[in-house]
Amino acid sequence: MLPQVVLRLCTLLLCGLLLSACRHEDAAPLDQQLYVWQRQWTPAHVDALSGSRADFSTLRVLALQAYPQAGWRRARIDAALLKQDARPLIAVVRLDGQLHALDQAEIIHQVQQVLADWQGQGLTLAGIEIDHDAGSARLPAYARLLQRLRAELGPQLALSITALPSWLDSRELPGLLAQVDSSVLQVHAVSDPRHGLFDPRLAEQWARRWARISDKPFYLALPAYGVALLEDGEGAPQVESEVALGQGGRRRELMADPRQLSELAKALRNDPPAHLAGLIWFRLPLKGDLRAWSLETLRAVARGDVLDSRLGIELQEQGGLFDIRLSNPGNLDQPLPEQLTLAVAQCDGFDGLGGYSAQLRDGQLLLTRHQSGRLLAGGTRAVGWARCTSIDQGAAHVRP
């Protein structure tokens, strides 16, 4: 028999391991929220809000923007739809980082006008968020604005700010954070976009550094979108996101990788930094938004589901005429494959569709992509047609 002291030590060790396992499994999931960032609301918001309600607790809605030259611009929201949605609502005021100065009186006036307008339409606000990409040298002036705004808003409305990782090296950061109830650390598109929209390694490092500075709740703003870089050979490229720039030249598309974001979210759930309250995804995807993840993919990443993509070919035949479609029954958006190959017999007509061209070679119909694009999770796309005596679907192949 083991000595009594050894038995007690083993028992204590086993209890510690069991308690640790229980704590890991019972850890509270991170809150998931959404940015709604469209200045013009459309009927597409109805389905997008309805489809996001089960997985995202709070909406942070673009309300007002201030530009150096164009002045103030309000978003045209659908107040009735937001009221029906009934989730906690935070109005976001965007102050362009290129503003020459922060006119405290005018900014506070504009914020109060928006508050009065929204409340007059029956909306109950949980808070205000100020989104201002200030340089570190301007943080003292920004802190003074926030201090005054905090006093004007009163205790019934929470005040939060969007924050930049570059502020981590500023001695002014603690004083700035003292003026607000929470902060939202933006870890996407914070440097030259030519280097990518997102670096998961840096994002986690920034989050853990932020946790050592901030003693208040903070969130991470994460990307669920893409941009295009428009290069004309002169100077830095222009970044095209929600709104088309109408500019020619070479175009390169960048898209945040759902797999990278899923791994980061998993790491943060398993070992959350102190004071991390949740994740906020930019942005609510609308039907037809070519530079946003599908809602299906966004929900899967937010829930921590296994990401799965199974591109396949579907055939629909009527009187010898085959419609050829590409399908994605998984939960992960995928780039359009480079080529589809189908074994065919006795074809007297064929063509490609949806960005594909068709060619018949040695009993095979080749559909080759000549335009970039994505097939959203759960979606299908017509890629061609053929009039043949037969097409062997079992011999169809998709080449990435």
Secondary structure, DSSP 8 states (H G I E B T S, - for coil): ---HHHHHHHHHHHHHHHHHHHHHHH----EEEEEE--SB--THHHHHHHHHTTT--EEEEEEEEEETTTEEEE-B--HHHHHHH-S-EEEEEEE-TT-S---HHHHHHHHHHHHHHHHHTT----EEEEEE---GGGHHHHHHHHHHHHHHH-TTSEEEEEE-GGGGG-TTHHHHHTTSSEEEEE-BS-S-GGG-SB-HHHHHHHHHHHHHH--S-EEEEEE-BEEEEEE-SSSS-EEE-SS-----SEEEEEE--HHHHHHHHHHHHHS--TTEEEEEEE----TT-TTB--HHHHHHHHHT-------EEEEEEETTEEEEEEE--SSS-EE--SEEEEEEEEEEEEEE-TTEEEEEETTEEEEEE-S--EE-TT-EEEEEEEEEEEEEEEEEEEE-
